[in-house]
Amino acid sequence: AHDRAVCEGVWSLYEYTLSKSGAVPTLIEWDNQVPTWEVLESEMQQADKRLLPLTPRADRADPQTPAHCAGQ
């Protein structure tokens, strides 16, 4: 419904997909009942936790840059 946090089953599917595809751009869509920035940032951090280990070092701006920003 794109109106709540990503559930654990979807994170598992995301991890499986990353294991097959490698690091790829990722979008977490939240269309309805948009929460606070802190909640959105927490979801971004969940994605980065899974994505960052697969991101080549050359694509990382610095250790403090979230994986979703690397290479921009």
N, CA, C and O atoms as a Tripos MOL2 file, in Angstrom:
@<TRIPOS>MOLECULE
protein
  288   287    72     0     0
PROTEIN
NO_CHARGES

@<TRIPOS>ATOM
      1 N           0.8200   -1.2040    0.0000 N.3       1 ALA1
      2 CA          0.0000    0.0000    0.0000 C.3       1 ALA1
      3 C           0.8580    1.2600    0.0000 C.2       1 ALA1
      4 O           0.3470    2.3620   -0.2020 O.2       1 ALA1
      5 N           2.1670    1.1000    0.2270 N.am      2 HIS2
      6 CA          3.0980    2.2370    0.2550 C.3       2 HIS2
      7 C           2.7120    3.2540    1.3230 C.2       2 HIS2
      8 O           2.8550    4.4590    1.1170 O.2       2 HIS2
      9 N           2.2260    2.7740    2.4550 N.am      3 ASP3
     10 CA          1.8350    3.7050    3.5130 C.3       3 ASP3
     11 C           2.3040    3.2520    4.8970 C.2       3 ASP3
     12 O           1.7260    3.6310    5.9150 O.2       3 ASP3
     13 N           3.3630    2.4350    4.9170 N.am      4 ARG4
     14 CA          3.9040    1.9820    6.2040 C.3       4 ARG4
     15 C           5.3420    1.5150    6.0110 C.2       4 ARG4
     16 O           5.8310    1.3960    4.8870 O.2       4 ARG4
     17 N           5.9950    1.2580    7.1170 N.am      5 ALA5
     18 CA          7.3850    0.8020    7.0740 C.3       5 ALA5
     19 C           7.5000   -0.5210    6.3190 C.2       5 ALA5
     20 O           6.5430   -1.2920    6.2380 O.2       5 ALA5
     21 N           8.6770   -0.7650    5.7740 N.am      6 VAL6
     22 CA          8.9480   -2.0120    5.0570 C.3       6 VAL6
     23 C           8.9470   -3.1510    6.0720 C.2       6 VAL6
     24 O           9.6020   -3.0630    7.1110 O.2       6 VAL6
     25 N           8.2130   -4.2170    5.7710 N.am      7 CYS7
     26 CA          8.1440   -5.3520    6.6980 C.3       7 CYS7
     27 C           9.3730   -6.2590    6.5290 C.2       7 CYS7
     28 O          10.0650   -6.1990    5.5130 O.2       7 CYS7
     29 N           9.6240   -7.0820    7.5220 N.am      8 GLU8
     30 CA         10.8210   -7.9250    7.5340 C.3       8 GLU8
     31 C          10.8630   -8.8820    6.3360 C.2       8 GLU8
     32 O          11.9400   -9.1520    5.8040 O.2       8 GLU8
     33 N           9.7220   -9.3890    5.9110 N.am      9 GLY9
     34 CA          9.6940  -10.2730    4.7470 C.3       9 GLY9
     35 C          10.1810   -9.5880    3.4790 C.2       9 GLY9
     36 O          10.8430  -10.2100    2.6480 O.2       9 GLY9
     37 N           9.8550   -8.3150    3.3290 N.am     10 VAL10
     38 CA         10.3080   -7.5500    2.1680 C.3      10 VAL10
     39 C          11.8070   -7.2730    2.2690 C.2      10 VAL10
     40 O          12.5130   -7.3190    1.2620 O.2      10 VAL10
     41 N          12.3010   -6.9830    3.4830 N.am     11 TRP11
     42 CA         13.7460   -6.7950    3.6390 C.3      11 TRP11
     43 C          14.4820   -8.0820    3.2660 C.2      11 TRP11
     44 O          15.5430   -8.0260    2.6460 O.2      11 TRP11
     45 N          13.9360   -9.2310    3.6340 N.am     12 SER12
     46 CA         14.5600  -10.5140    3.2700 C.3      12 SER12
     47 C          14.5910  -10.6890    1.7570 C.2      12 SER12
     48 O          15.5980  -11.1270    1.2010 O.2      12 SER12
     49 N          13.5020  -10.3500    1.0960 N.am     13 LEU13
     50 CA         13.4440  -10.4290   -0.3610 C.3      13 LEU13
     51 C          14.4440   -9.4560   -0.9870 C.2      13 LEU13
     52 O          15.0920   -9.7920   -1.9790 O.2      13 LEU13
     53 N          14.5740   -8.2670   -0.4240 N.am     14 TYR14
     54 CA         15.5420   -7.2780   -0.8890 C.3      14 TYR14
     55 C          16.9630   -7.8350   -0.7780 C.2      14 TYR14
     56 O          17.7550   -7.7150   -1.7130 O.2      14 TYR14
     57 N          17.2840   -8.4440    0.3690 N.am     15 GLU15
     58 CA         18.6100   -9.0300    0.5490 C.3      15 GLU15
     59 C          18.8670  -10.1390   -0.4730 C.2      15 GLU15
     60 O          19.9590  -10.2250   -1.0340 O.2      15 GLU15
     61 N          17.8770  -10.9740   -0.7110 N.am     16 TYR16
     62 CA         18.0200  -12.0390   -1.7070 C.3      16 TYR16
     63 C          18.2720  -11.4390   -3.0870 C.2      16 TYR16
     64 O          19.1560  -11.8920   -3.8150 O.2      16 TYR16
     65 N          17.4950  -10.4230   -3.4430 N.am     17 THR17
     66 CA         17.6490   -9.7800   -4.7440 C.3      17 THR17
     67 C          19.0320   -9.1620   -4.8810 C.2      17 THR17
     68 O          19.6700   -9.3060   -5.9240 O.2      17 THR17
     69 N          19.5100   -8.4680   -3.8330 N.am     18 LEU18
     70 CA         20.8480   -7.8910   -3.8730 C.3      18 LEU18
     71 C          21.9170   -8.9670   -4.0230 C.2      18 LEU18
     72 O          22.9340   -8.7450   -4.6800 O.2      18 LEU18
     73 N          21.6930  -10.1330   -3.4180 N.am     19 SER19
     74 CA         22.6760  -11.2140   -3.5240 C.3      19 SER19
     75 C          22.7950  -11.7070   -4.9600 C.2      19 SER19
     76 O          23.8440  -12.2170   -5.3530 O.2      19 SER19
     77 N          21.7450  -11.5610   -5.7380 N.am     20 LYS20
     78 CA         21.7470  -11.9830   -7.1460 C.3      20 LYS20
     79 C          22.1720  -10.8600   -8.0900 C.2      20 LYS20
     80 O          22.8200  -11.1170   -9.1040 O.2      20 LYS20
     81 N          21.8140   -9.6200   -7.7650 N.am     21 SER21
     82 CA         22.0370   -8.5040   -8.6860 C.3      21 SER21
     83 C          23.2420   -7.6420   -8.3330 C.2      21 SER21
     84 O          23.7560   -6.9150   -9.1840 O.2      21 SER21
     85 N          23.6970   -7.7180   -7.0840 N.am     22 GLY22
     86 CA         24.7110   -6.7850   -6.6200 C.3      22 GLY22
     87 C          24.0490   -5.4690   -6.2450 C.2      22 GLY22
     88 O          22.8230   -5.3520   -6.2420 O.2      22 GLY22
     89 N          24.8680   -4.4910   -5.9330 N.am     23 ALA23
     90 CA         24.3550   -3.1760   -5.5170 C.3      23 ALA23
     91 C          23.6490   -2.5020   -6.6840 C.2      23 ALA23
     92 O          24.2110   -2.3650   -7.7700 O.2      23 ALA23
     93 N          22.4220   -2.0880   -6.4480 N.am     24 VAL24
     94 CA         21.6320   -1.3840   -7.4580 C.3      24 VAL24
     95 C          20.9080   -0.2230   -6.7800 C.2      24 VAL24
     96 O          20.6340   -0.2810   -5.5810 O.2      24 VAL24
     97 N          20.5950    0.8360   -7.5390 N.am     25 PRO25
     98 CA         19.8200    1.9280   -6.9470 C.3      25 PRO25
     99 C          18.5230    1.3920   -6.3580 C.2      25 PRO25
    100 O          17.8980    0.4900   -6.9160 O.2      25 PRO25
    101 N          18.1320    1.9530   -5.2350 N.am     26 THR26
    102 CA         16.9600    1.4720   -4.5150 C.3      26 THR26
    103 C          16.0460    2.6370   -4.1560 C.2      26 THR26
    104 O          16.5060    3.7130   -3.7750 O.2      26 THR26
    105 N          14.7520    2.4020   -4.2840 N.am     27 LEU27
    106 CA         13.7470    3.4070   -3.9330 C.3      27 LEU27
    107 C          12.7990    2.8060   -2.9120 C.2      27 LEU27
    108 O          12.2420    1.7300   -3.1300 O.2      27 LEU27
    109 N          12.6170    3.4940   -1.8090 N.am     28 ILE28
    110 CA         11.5810    3.1260   -0.8480 C.3      28 ILE28
    111 C          10.4640    4.1330   -1.0460 C.2      28 ILE28
    112 O          10.6350    5.3240   -0.7870 O.2      28 ILE28
    113 N           9.3350    3.6540   -1.5020 N.am     29 GLU29
    114 CA          8.2220    4.5340   -1.8510 C.3      29 GLU29
    115 C           7.2320    4.6140   -0.6980 C.2      29 GLU29
    116 O           6.8740    3.5960   -0.1050 O.2      29 GLU29
    117 N           6.7970    5.8120   -0.3880 N.am     30 TRP30
    118 CA          5.8460    6.0300    0.7050 C.3      30 TRP30
    119 C           4.8700    7.0910    0.2200 C.2      30 TRP30
    120 O           5.1570    8.2840    0.3070 O.2      30 TRP30
    121 N           3.7220    6.6670   -0.2890 N.am     31 ASP31
    122 CA          2.7810    7.5710   -0.9490 C.3      31 ASP31
    123 C           1.7180    8.1620   -0.0270 C.2      31 ASP31
    124 O           1.3010    9.3040   -0.2170 O.2      31 ASP31
    125 N           1.2870    7.4110    0.9460 N.am     32 ASN32
    126 CA          0.1820    7.8230    1.8140 C.3      32 ASN32
    127 C           0.6290    7.8300    3.2630 C.2      32 ASN32
    128 O           1.5440    7.0970    3.6390 O.2      32 ASN32
    129 N          -0.0130    8.6560    4.0750 N.am     33 GLN33
    130 CA          0.2870    8.7220    5.5060 C.3      33 GLN33
    131 C           1.7920    8.8830    5.7350 C.2      33 GLN33
    132 O           2.3850    8.1590    6.5340 O.2      33 GLN33
    133 N           2.3970    9.8310    5.0330 N.am     34 VAL34
    134 CA          3.8450   10.0400    5.1010 C.3      34 VAL34
    135 C           4.2430   10.3560    6.5420 C.2      34 VAL34
    136 O           3.6930   11.2710    7.1550 O.2      34 VAL34
    137 N           5.2040    9.5930    7.0830 N.am     35 PRO35
    138 CA          5.6060    9.7730    8.4810 C.3      35 PRO35
    139 C           6.6240   10.9110    8.6380 C.2      35 PRO35
    140 O           6.9210   11.6450    7.6960 O.2      35 PRO35
    141 N           7.1310   11.0230    9.8370 N.am     36 THR36
    142 CA          8.1590   12.0260   10.1250 C.3      36 THR36
    143 C           9.4400   11.6910    9.3780 C.2      36 THR36
    144 O           9.6460   10.5680    8.9190 O.2      36 THR36
    145 N          10.3010   12.7120    9.2720 N.am     37 TRP37
    146 CA         11.5900   12.5000    8.6240 C.3      37 TRP37
    147 C          12.3810   11.3900    9.3290 C.2      37 TRP37
    148 O          13.0600   10.6070    8.6650 O.2      37 TRP37
    149 N          12.3030   11.3130   10.6400 N.am     38 GLU38
    150 CA         13.0560   10.3070   11.3880 C.3      38 GLU38
    151 C          12.6650    8.8880   10.9770 C.2      38 GLU38
    152 O          13.5250    8.0140   10.8710 O.2      38 GLU38
    153 N          11.3890    8.6600   10.7480 N.am     39 VAL39
    154 CA         10.9270    7.3370   10.3130 C.3      39 VAL39
    155 C          11.4350    7.0420    8.9080 C.2      39 VAL39
    156 O          11.9030    5.9360    8.6400 O.2      39 VAL39
    157 N          11.3470    8.0180    8.0090 N.am     40 LEU40
    158 CA         11.8360    7.8360    6.6420 C.3      40 LEU40
    159 C          13.3420    7.5780    6.6380 C.2      40 LEU40
    160 O          13.8320    6.7200    5.9040 O.2      40 LEU40
    161 N          14.0650    8.3250    7.4600 N.am     41 GLU41
    162 CA         15.5150    8.1440    7.5500 C.3      41 GLU41
    163 C          15.8550    6.7500    8.0880 C.2      41 GLU41
    164 O          16.8210    6.1340    7.6380 O.2      41 GLU41
    165 N          15.0840    6.2600    9.0270 N.am     42 SER42
    166 CA         15.3040    4.9220    9.5610 C.3      42 SER42
    167 C          15.1390    3.8600    8.4740 C.2      42 SER42
    168 O          15.9120    2.9030    8.4200 O.2      42 SER42
    169 N          14.1510    4.0230    7.6220 N.am     43 GLU43
    170 CA         13.9600    3.0860    6.5060 C.3      43 GLU43
    171 C          15.1440    3.1540    5.5410 C.2      43 GLU43
    172 O          15.6060    2.1270    5.0450 O.2      43 GLU43
    173 N          15.6270    4.3620    5.2790 N.am     44 MET44
    174 CA         16.7870    4.5340    4.4090 C.3      44 MET44
    175 C          18.0010    3.8190    5.0120 C.2      44 MET44
    176 O          18.7630    3.1680    4.2970 O.2      44 MET44
    177 N          18.1720    3.9430    6.3230 N.am     45 GLN45
    178 CA         19.2950    3.2940    6.9860 C.3      45 GLN45
    179 C          19.1810    1.7730    6.9110 C.2      45 GLN45
    180 O          20.1920    1.0780    6.8080 O.2      45 GLN45
    181 N          17.9560    1.2550    6.9610 N.am     46 GLN46
    182 CA         17.7560   -0.1910    6.8190 C.3      46 GLN46
    183 C          18.2230   -0.6580    5.4370 C.2      46 GLN46
    184 O          18.8780   -1.6930    5.3140 O.2      46 GLN46
    185 N          17.8830    0.1070    4.4080 N.am     47 ALA47
    186 CA         18.3190   -0.2370    3.0480 C.3      47 ALA47
    187 C          19.8350   -0.1180    2.9380 C.2      47 ALA47
    188 O          20.4880   -1.0060    2.3900 O.2      47 ALA47
    189 N          20.3970    0.9690    3.4530 N.am     48 ASP48
    190 CA         21.8400    1.1730    3.3800 C.3      48 ASP48
    191 C          22.6100    0.0650    4.0940 C.2      48 ASP48
    192 O          23.6750   -0.3450    3.6310 O.2      48 ASP48
    193 N          22.0850   -0.4190    5.2060 N.am     49 LYS49
    194 CA         22.7370   -1.4910    5.9690 C.3      49 LYS49
    195 C          22.9180   -2.7330    5.0930 C.2      49 LYS49
    196 O          23.9010   -3.4610    5.2330 O.2      49 LYS49
    197 N          21.9730   -2.9650    4.2000 N.am     50 ARG50
    198 CA         22.0280   -4.1280    3.3220 C.3      50 ARG50
    199 C          22.7890   -3.8330    2.0340 C.2      50 ARG50
    200 O          23.4330   -4.7180    1.4700 O.2      50 ARG50
    201 N          22.7140   -2.6030    1.5770 N.am     51 LEU51
    202 CA         23.3050   -2.2120    0.3020 C.3      51 LEU51
    203 C          24.7900   -1.8830    0.4180 C.2      51 LEU51
    204 O          25.5650   -2.2470   -0.4660 O.2      51 LEU51
    205 N          25.1980   -1.2130    1.4690 N.am     52 LEU52
    206 CA         26.5630   -0.7270    1.5970 C.3      52 LEU52
    207 C          27.6230   -1.8200    1.4800 C.2      52 LEU52
    208 O          28.6360   -1.5960    0.8180 O.2      52 LEU52
    209 N          27.4380   -2.9940    2.0930 N.am     53 PRO53
    210 CA         28.4750   -4.0300    1.9530 C.3      53 PRO53
    211 C          28.6890   -4.4800    0.5050 C.2      53 PRO53
    212 O          29.7360   -5.0430    0.1840 O.2      53 PRO53
    213 N          27.7220   -4.2420   -0.3580 N.am     54 LEU54
    214 CA         27.8290   -4.6560   -1.7590 C.3      54 LEU54
    215 C          28.3050   -3.5380   -2.6840 C.2      54 LEU54
    216 O          28.5410   -3.7630   -3.8710 O.2      54 LEU54
    217 N          28.4440   -2.3270   -2.1310 N.am     55 THR55
    218 CA         28.8280   -1.1720   -2.9280 C.3      55 THR55
    219 C          30.3460   -1.1150   -3.0340 C.2      55 THR55
    220 O          31.0290   -1.0530   -2.0120 O.2      55 THR55
    221 N          30.8980   -1.1340   -4.2730 N.am     56 PRO56
    222 CA         32.3570   -1.0550   -4.4250 C.3      56 PRO56
    223 C          32.9220    0.1930   -3.7540 C.2      56 PRO56
    224 O          32.3040    1.2570   -3.7940 O.2      56 PRO56
    225 N          34.0690    0.0650   -3.1510 N.am     57 ARG57
    226 CA         34.6820    1.1920   -2.4430 C.3      57 ARG57
    227 C          34.8370    2.4160   -3.3410 C.2      57 ARG57
    228 O          34.6590    3.5400   -2.8730 O.2      57 ARG57
    229 N          35.1590    2.2280   -4.6000 N.am     58 ALA58
    230 CA         35.3570    3.3600   -5.5090 C.3      58 ALA58
    231 C          34.0870    4.1730   -5.6840 C.2      58 ALA58
    232 O          34.1580    5.3520   -6.0290 O.2      58 ALA58
    233 N          32.9210    3.5680   -5.4530 N.am     59 ASP59
    234 CA         31.6400    4.2620   -5.6050 C.3      59 ASP59
    235 C          31.2140    4.9870   -4.3380 C.2      59 ASP59
    236 O          30.1840    5.6620   -4.3320 O.2      59 ASP59
    237 N          31.9780    4.8620   -3.2810 N.am     60 ARG60
    238 CA         31.6240    5.5010   -2.0100 C.3      60 ARG60
    239 C          32.3350    6.8420   -1.9050 C.2      60 ARG60
    240 O          33.5530    6.9120   -2.0650 O.2      60 ARG60
    241 N          31.5960    7.8900   -1.6410 N.am     61 ALA61
    242 CA         32.1950    9.2160   -1.5040 C.3      61 ALA61
    243 C          33.0730    9.2650   -0.2530 C.2      61 ALA61
    244 O          34.2100    9.7340   -0.3080 O.2      61 ALA61
    245 N          32.5530    8.7860    0.8600 N.am     62 ASP62
    246 CA         33.2940    8.6740    2.1150 C.3      62 ASP62
    247 C          32.4750    7.7920    3.0430 C.2      62 ASP62
    248 O          31.3050    7.5350    2.7620 O.2      62 ASP62
    249 N          33.0570    7.3210    4.1430 N.am     63 PRO63
    250 CA         32.3410    6.3990    5.0260 C.3      63 PRO63
    251 C          31.0560    6.9790    5.6180 C.2      63 PRO63
    252 O          30.1790    6.2220    6.0340 O.2      63 PRO63
    253 N          30.9300    8.2980    5.6640 N.am     64 GLN64
    254 CA         29.7450    8.9200    6.2310 C.3      64 GLN64
    255 C          28.6310    9.1120    5.2120 C.2      64 GLN64
    256 O          27.5110    9.4650    5.5830 O.2      64 GLN64
    257 N          28.9210    8.8850    3.9320 N.am     65 THR65
    258 CA         27.9100    9.0760    2.8910 C.3      65 THR65
    259 C          27.0280    7.8490    2.8130 C.2      65 THR65
    260 O          27.5400    6.7430    2.6410 O.2      65 THR65
    261 N          25.7000    8.0050    2.9370 N.am     66 PRO66
    262 CA         24.8100    6.8550    2.8020 C.3      66 PRO66
    263 C          24.9670    6.2030    1.4330 C.2      66 PRO66
    264 O          25.2580    6.8870    0.4520 O.2      66 PRO66
    265 N          24.7790    4.9030    1.3590 N.am     67 ALA67
    266 CA         24.9550    4.1670    0.0980 C.3      67 ALA67
    267 C          24.0690    4.7400   -1.0020 C.2      67 ALA67
    268 O          24.4560    4.7290   -2.1700 O.2      67 ALA67
    269 N          22.8950    5.2380   -0.6510 N.am     68 HIS68
    270 CA         21.9990    5.7550   -1.6890 C.3      68 HIS68
    271 C          22.5430    7.0270   -2.3180 C.2      68 HIS68
    272 O          22.0710    7.4260   -3.3820 O.2      68 HIS68
    273 N          23.5190    7.6760   -1.6950 N.am     69 CYS69
    274 CA         24.1120    8.9050   -2.2460 C.3      69 CYS69
    275 C          25.4330    8.6510   -2.9420 C.2      69 CYS69
    276 O          25.9130    9.5120   -3.6800 O.2      69 CYS69
    277 N          26.0260    7.5030   -2.7290 N.am     70 ALA70
    278 CA         27.3360    7.2230   -3.3090 C.3      70 ALA70
    279 C          27.2520    7.2260   -4.8280 C.2      70 ALA70
    280 O          26.2710    6.7610   -5.4080 O.2      70 ALA70
    281 N          28.2760    7.7470   -5.4550 N.am     71 GLY71
    282 CA         28.3380    7.7620   -6.9090 C.3      71 GLY71
    283 C          27.5860    8.8980   -7.5550 C.2      71 GLY71
    284 O          27.5160    8.9640   -8.7820 O.2      71 GLY71
    285 N          27.0130    9.8080   -6.7590 N.am     72 GLN72
    286 CA         26.2660   10.9350   -7.3440 C.3      72 GLN72
    287 C          27.1700   12.1200   -7.5160 C.2      72 GLN72
    288 O          26.7320   13.1670   -7.9930 O.2      72 GLN72
@<TRIPOS>BOND
     1     1     2 1
     2     2     3 1
     3     3     4 2
     4     3     5 am
     5     5     6 1
     6     6     7 1
     7     7     8 2
     8     7     9 am
     9     9    10 1
    10    10    11 1
    11    11    12 2
    12    11    13 am
    13    13    14 1
    14    14    15 1
    15    15    16 2
    16    15    17 am
    17    17    18 1
    18    18    19 1
    19    19    20 2
    20    19    21 am
    21    21    22 1
    22    22    23 1
    23    23    24 2
    24    23    25 am
    25    25    26 1
    26    26    27 1
    27    27    28 2
    28    27    29 am
    29    29    30 1
    30    30    31 1
    31    31    32 2
    32    31    33 am
    33    33    34 1
    34    34    35 1
    35    35    36 2
    36    35    37 am
    37    37    38 1
    38    38    39 1
    39    39    40 2
    40    39    41 am
    41    41    42 1
    42    42    43 1
    43    43    44 2
    44    43    45 am
    45    45    46 1
    46    46    47 1
    47    47    48 2
    48    47    49 am
    49    49    50 1
    50    50    51 1
    51    51    52 2
    52    51    53 am
    53    53    54 1
    54    54    55 1
    55    55    56 2
    56    55    57 am
    57    57    58 1
    58    58    59 1
    59    59    60 2
    60    59    61 am
    61    61    62 1
    62    62    63 1
    63    63    64 2
    64    63    65 am
    65    65    66 1
    66    66    67 1
    67    67    68 2
    68    67    69 am
    69    69    70 1
    70    70    71 1
    71    71    72 2
    72    71    73 am
    73    73    74 1
    74    74    75 1
    75    75    76 2
    76    75    77 am
    77    77    78 1
    78    78    79 1
    79    79    80 2
    80    79    81 am
    81    81    82 1
    82    82    83 1
    83    83    84 2
    84    83    85 am
    85    85    86 1
    86    86    87 1
    87    87    88 2
    88    87    89 am
    89    89    90 1
    90    90    91 1
    91    91    92 2
    92    91    93 am
    93    93    94 1
    94    94    95 1
    95    95    96 2
    96    95    97 am
    97    97    98 1
    98    98    99 1
    99    99   100 2
   100    99   101 am
   101   101   102 1
   102   102   103 1
   103   103   104 2
   104   103   105 am
   105   105   106 1
   106   106   107 1
   107   107   108 2
   108   107   109 am
   109   109   110 1
   110   110   111 1
   111   111   112 2
   112   111   113 am
   113   113   114 1
   114   114   115 1
   115   115   116 2
   116   115   117 am
   117   117   118 1
   118   118   119 1
   119   119   120 2
   120   119   121 am
   121   121   122 1
   122   122   123 1
   123   123   124 2
   124   123   125 am
   125   125   126 1
   126   126   127 1
   127   127   128 2
   128   127   129 am
   129   129   130 1
   130   130   131 1
   131   131   132 2
   132   131   133 am
   133   133   134 1
   134   134   135 1
   135   135   136 2
   136   135   137 am
   137   137   138 1
   138   138   139 1
   139   139   140 2
   140   139   141 am
   141   141   142 1
   142   142   143 1
   143   143   144 2
   144   143   145 am
   145   145   146 1
   146   146   147 1
   147   147   148 2
   148   147   149 am
   149   149   150 1
   150   150   151 1
   151   151   152 2
   152   151   153 am
   153   153   154 1
   154   154   155 1
   155   155   156 2
   156   155   157 am
   157   157   158 1
   158   158   159 1
   159   159   160 2
   160   159   161 am
   161   161   162 1
   162   162   163 1
   163   163   164 2
   164   163   165 am
   165   165   166 1
   166   166   167 1
   167   167   168 2
   168   167   169 am
   169   169   170 1
   170   170   171 1
   171   171   172 2
   172   171   173 am
   173   173   174 1
   174   174   175 1
   175   175   176 2
   176   175   177 am
   177   177   178 1
   178   178   179 1
   179   179   180 2
   180   179   181 am
   181   181   182 1
   182   182   183 1
   183   183   184 2
   184   183   185 am
   185   185   186 1
   186   186   187 1
   187   187   188 2
   188   187   189 am
   189   189   190 1
   190   190   191 1
   191   191   192 2
   192   191   193 am
   193   193   194 1
   194   194   195 1
   195   195   196 2
   196   195   197 am
   197   197   198 1
   198   198   199 1
   199   199   200 2
   200   199   201 am
   201   201   202 1
   202   202   203 1
   203   203   204 2
   204   203   205 am
   205   205   206 1
   206   206   207 1
   207   207   208 2
   208   207   209 am
   209   209   210 1
   210   210   211 1
   211   211   212 2
   212   211   213 am
   213   213   214 1
   214   214   215 1
   215   215   216 2
   216   215   217 am
   217   217   218 1
   218   218   219 1
   219   219   220 2
   220   219   221 am
   221   221   222 1
   222   222   223 1
   223   223   224 2
   224   223   225 am
   225   225   226 1
   226   226   227 1
   227   227   228 2
   228   227   229 am
   229   229   230 1
   230   230   231 1
   231   231   232 2
   232   231   233 am
   233   233   234 1
   234   234   235 1
   235   235   236 2
   236   235   237 am
   237   237   238 1
   238   238   239 1
   239   239   240 2
   240   239   241 am
   241   241   242 1
   242   242   243 1
   243   243   244 2
   244   243   245 am
   245   245   246 1
   246   246   247 1
   247   247   248 2
   248   247   249 am
   249   249   250 1
   250   250   251 1
   251   251   252 2
   252   251   253 am
   253   253   254 1
   254   254   255 1
   255   255   256 2
   256   255   257 am
   257   257   258 1
   258   258   259 1
   259   259   260 2
   260   259   261 am
   261   261   262 1
   262   262   263 1
   263   263   264 2
   264   263   265 am
   265   265   266 1
   266   266   267 1
   267   267   268 2
   268   267   269 am
   269   269   270 1
   270   270   271 1
   271   271   272 2
   272   271   273 am
   273   273   274 1
   274   274   275 1
   275   275   276 2
   276   275   277 am
   277   277   278 1
   278   278   279 1
   279   279   280 2
   280   279   281 am
   281   281   282 1
   282   282   283 1
   283   283   284 2
   284   283   285 am
   285   285   286 1
   286   286   287 1
   287   287   288 2
@<TRIPOS>SUBSTRUCTURE
     1 ALA1         2 RESIDUE 1 A ALA
     2 HIS2         6 RESIDUE 1 A HIS
     3 ASP3        10 RESIDUE 1 A ASP
     4 ARG4        14 RESIDUE 1 A ARG
     5 ALA5        18 RESIDUE 1 A ALA
     6 VAL6        22 RESIDUE 1 A VAL
     7 CYS7        26 RESIDUE 1 A CYS
     8 GLU8        30 RESIDUE 1 A GLU
     9 GLY9        34 RESIDUE 1 A GLY
    10 VAL10       38 RESIDUE 1 A VAL
    11 TRP11       42 RESIDUE 1 A TRP
    12 SER12       46 RESIDUE 1 A SER
    13 LEU13       50 RESIDUE 1 A LEU
    14 TYR14       54 RESIDUE 1 A TYR
    15 GLU15       58 RESIDUE 1 A GLU
    16 TYR16       62 RESIDUE 1 A TYR
    17 THR17       66 RESIDUE 1 A THR
    18 LEU18       70 RESIDUE 1 A LEU
    19 SER19       74 RESIDUE 1 A SER
    20 LYS20       78 RESIDUE 1 A LYS
    21 SER21       82 RESIDUE 1 A SER
    22 GLY22       86 RESIDUE 1 A GLY
    23 ALA23       90 RESIDUE 1 A ALA
    24 VAL24       94 RESIDUE 1 A VAL
    25 PRO25       98 RESIDUE 1 A PRO
    26 THR26      102 RESIDUE 1 A THR
    27 LEU27      106 RESIDUE 1 A LEU
    28 ILE28      110 RESIDUE 1 A ILE
    29 GLU29      114 RESIDUE 1 A GLU
    30 TRP30      118 RESIDUE 1 A TRP
    31 ASP31      122 RESIDUE 1 A ASP
    32 ASN32      126 RESIDUE 1 A ASN
    33 GLN33      130 RESIDUE 1 A GLN
    34 VAL34      134 RESIDUE 1 A VAL
    35 PRO35      138 RESIDUE 1 A PRO
    36 THR36      142 RESIDUE 1 A THR
    37 TRP37      146 RESIDUE 1 A TRP
    38 GLU38      150 RESIDUE 1 A GLU
    39 VAL39      154 RESIDUE 1 A VAL
    40 LEU40      158 RESIDUE 1 A LEU
    41 GLU41      162 RESIDUE 1 A GLU
    42 SER42      166 RESIDUE 1 A SER
    43 GLU43      170 RESIDUE 1 A GLU
    44 MET44      174 RESIDUE 1 A MET
    45 GLN45      178 RESIDUE 1 A GLN
    46 GLN46      182 RESIDUE 1 A GLN
    47 ALA47      186 RESIDUE 1 A ALA
    48 ASP48      190 RESIDUE 1 A ASP
    49 LYS49      194 RESIDUE 1 A LYS
    50 ARG50      198 RESIDUE 1 A ARG
    51 LEU51      202 RESIDUE 1 A LEU
    52 LEU52      206 RESIDUE 1 A LEU
    53 PRO53      210 RESIDUE 1 A PRO
    54 LEU54      214 RESIDUE 1 A LEU
    55 THR55      218 RESIDUE 1 A THR
    56 PRO56      222 RESIDUE 1 A PRO
    57 ARG57      226 RESIDUE 1 A ARG
    58 ALA58      230 RESIDUE 1 A ALA
    59 ASP59      234 RESIDUE 1 A ASP
    60 ARG60      238 RESIDUE 1 A ARG
    61 ALA61      242 RESIDUE 1 A ALA
    62 ASP62      246 RESIDUE 1 A ASP
    63 PRO63      250 RESIDUE 1 A PRO
    64 GLN64      254 RESIDUE 1 A GLN
    65 THR65      258 RESIDUE 1 A THR
    66 PRO66      262 RESIDUE 1 A PRO
    67 ALA67      266 RESIDUE 1 A ALA
    68 HIS68      270 RESIDUE 1 A HIS
    69 CYS69      274 RESIDUE 1 A CYS
    70 ALA70      278 RESIDUE 1 A ALA
    71 GLY71      282 RESIDUE 1 A GLY
    72 GLN72      286 RESIDUE 1 A GLN
